[in-house]
Amino acid sequence: MLRLLGEGKTLENLSQATGLSPATVTYYVNRLRQRNLVKGERQGHKVSYRVNAENTDALVLLQSVAALYCEQAASAS
């Protein structure tokens, strides 16, 4: 999901791109916002979310953990 947020996406865009329900996407985006990893920018009635580039150390760590998780999931199948 972080890769998708590099270009700025709405919750609807993220839901469609990931195949996750809007509620699930909202849950995870809110968690990322709480940790200052994602910023939201209002555009009319919608909010576009993007990665907070100011928090690069945390982003590198999060991307490393996500890559490890994906490797483990792939080897388990």
VOPAGU-2260 file (C-alpha; in pm, 1 decimal, decimal comma):
REM VOPAGU-2260
SITE   aa  ch    i         X         Y         Z
SITE  MET   A    0       0,0       0,0       0,0
SITE  LEU   A    1     288,9     236,8      67,6
SITE  ARG   A    2     400,3     206,9    -292,2
SITE  LEU   A    3      55,0     319,5    -404,5
SITE  LEU   A    4      64,6     615,5    -168,0
SITE  GLY   A    5     375,8     757,4    -331,6
SITE  GLU   A    6     161,8     930,8    -593,3
SITE  GLY   A    7    -131,6    1033,6    -375,3
SITE  LYS   A    8    -452,2     830,5    -374,9
SITE  THR   A    9    -798,5     857,0    -229,7
SITE  LEU   A   10    -935,7     581,2      -7,9
SITE  GLU   A   11   -1153,3     472,3    -300,5
SITE  ASN   A   12    -847,7     447,5    -530,2
SITE  LEU   A   13    -661,5     244,4    -269,5
SITE  SER   A   14    -954,6      11,1    -217,9
SITE  GLN   A   15    -981,0     -55,5    -591,8
SITE  ALA   A   16    -604,3     -98,3    -636,5
SITE  THR   A   17    -561,9    -340,7    -347,0
SITE  GLY   A   18    -891,7    -528,5    -362,7
SITE  LEU   A   19    -947,0    -452,4       6,4
SITE  SER   A   20   -1276,4    -323,2     138,3
SITE  PRO   A   21   -1304,6      52,5     194,5
SITE  ALA   A   22   -1332,9     -11,3     569,6
SITE  THR   A   23   -1008,5    -210,5     573,7
SITE  VAL   A   24    -824,5      55,6     373,0
SITE  THR   A   25    -955,6     325,7     606,8
SITE  TYR   A   26    -835,5     127,6     908,0
SITE  TYR   A   27    -480,4      90,1     774,7
SITE  VAL   A   28    -451,5     444,6     638,6
SITE  ASN   A   29    -561,6     578,6     977,8
SITE  ARG   A   30    -292,9     369,9    1149,4
SITE  LEU   A   31     -29,6     503,4     907,5
SITE  ARG   A   32    -150,0     860,6     969,5
SITE  GLN   A   33    -128,7     813,7    1347,2
SITE  ARG   A   34     235,8     716,6    1305,4
SITE  ASN   A   35     303,2    1016,5    1080,4
SITE  LEU   A   36     387,9     791,8     784,4
SITE  VAL   A   37     107,3     922,9     563,3
SITE  LYS   A   38     -31,1    1272,1     506,1
SITE  GLY   A   39    -377,2    1360,6     382,7
SITE  GLU   A   40    -457,6    1657,7     160,0
SITE  ARG   A   41    -816,2    1767,8     105,1
SITE  GLN   A   42    -917,3    1812,3    -258,3
SITE  GLY   A   43   -1278,8    1923,3    -267,7
SITE  HIS   A   44   -1490,2    1651,8    -105,4
SITE  LYS   A   45   -1213,2    1390,8    -110,0
SITE  VAL   A   46    -882,2    1348,7      68,5
SITE  SER   A   47    -575,2    1236,2    -121,4
SITE  TYR   A   48    -319,4    1044,8      85,4
SITE  ARG   A   49      50,7    1020,3      18,2
SITE  VAL   A   50     360,6     897,8     196,8
SITE  ASN   A   51     510,7    1150,6     437,0
SITE  ALA   A   52     856,6    1191,1     284,3
SITE  GLU   A   53     974,6    1377,6     595,3
SITE  ASN   A   54     967,6    1052,5     794,0
SITE  THR   A   55    1214,4     855,3     580,3
SITE  ASP   A   56    1373,5     646,8     860,2
SITE  ALA   A   57    1038,5     503,2     964,0
SITE  LEU   A   58     941,0     446,2     599,6
SITE  VAL   A   59    1257,8     247,9     528,2
SITE  LEU   A   60    1194,2      31,8     834,1
SITE  LEU   A   61     829,3     -21,7     741,9
SITE  GLN   A   62     916,3    -114,7     383,1
SITE  SER   A   63    1177,0    -362,7     508,5
SITE  VAL   A   64     925,3    -526,6     740,8
SITE  ALA   A   65     665,5    -541,2     461,1
SITE  ALA   A   66     918,1    -703,5     224,3
SITE  LEU   A   67    1008,1    -962,2     488,7
SITE  TYR   A   68     640,8   -1036,9     551,7
SITE  CYS   A   69     578,3   -1084,6     177,6
SITE  GLU   A   70     878,0   -1320,3     149,0
SITE  GLN   A   71     753,1   -1528,7     441,9
SITE  ALA   A   72     399,5   -1542,5     300,2
SITE  ALA   A   73     529,6   -1649,8     -41,4
SITE  SER   A   74     747,7   -1927,6     103,6
SITE  ALA   A   75     457,8   -2057,1     314,4
SITE  SER   A   76     238,5   -2113,6       6,6
